[in-house]
Structures are given as structure tokens and as C-alpha cells.
Amino acid sequence: MGGWVSVPAVGLGVGAVVAGVYALGALLAPRGLGGGGAFLSGERAREHALSRFHVRWYVATLVFLAFDMEMVFMYPWVLVVAEMGVAAVVEMFVFLALLMVGVVYAWREGAFEWA
């Protein structure tokens, strides 16, 4: 087996790299952060973790998820659109039209007004 490294040697090498990264992090990590610890760059939180958020943040999240789902469905569509032909193009435009109805509804309800 000329030139091959044994599996236990690779495991030891990976273990040494992981241990080295942890040791380097322990040596170089900042000390004496405020009460916030590693979160918020050591600053204390201004609000309680269970505080209430305005409903517009939830609406913005749902709009984001709608666009995210659009991308999830468009990627496989792009891969097969050449094989499927005109039917795939029509189906995608129907899908996008339905998403646009949701965006127009959110816009009319004021979901994009941040002031």
C-alpha cells in the first residue's frame, strides 16, 4: 500500500487538529466580558428573552418564508424546465402569480411599512 496513510493515523491527525483549534480558541478568546457573555458582544440584554414583539415582525417573517419557498420550488423547476416544455413555464407563472397575490395582500395591509 505505497503512499496510503492508515485510517487510525488519519483519525489521530483529525483529533489533533480539533484539539489544537479548541486550545487556540481557549488561549485567544476574550476574557472578562460583561454580564451578557458571548452573546451581544458581551453587552447586557436590554429586553427579556420572552418579551413581546410587534406583529409586523411576524408578518415580515411570513413574507420572507413565502419568498424562501419560492426559491426552494424554483431550483428543481430550473433543472427540468427544458424537458417539460411550455407546461412547466405556465405552471411556474401560475405559482408566481399566487405568490404575488400574497405580496400584494401584505402590501395593502401595511406589512412593509416600518415607521
Secondary structure, DSSP 8 states (H G I E B T S, - for coil): -TT---HHHHHHHHHHHHHHHHHHHHHHS-----TTTTGGGG---SS-TT----HHHHHHHHHHHHHHHHHHHHHHHHHHHHHHTHHHHHHHHHHHHHHHHHHHHHHHTTTT---
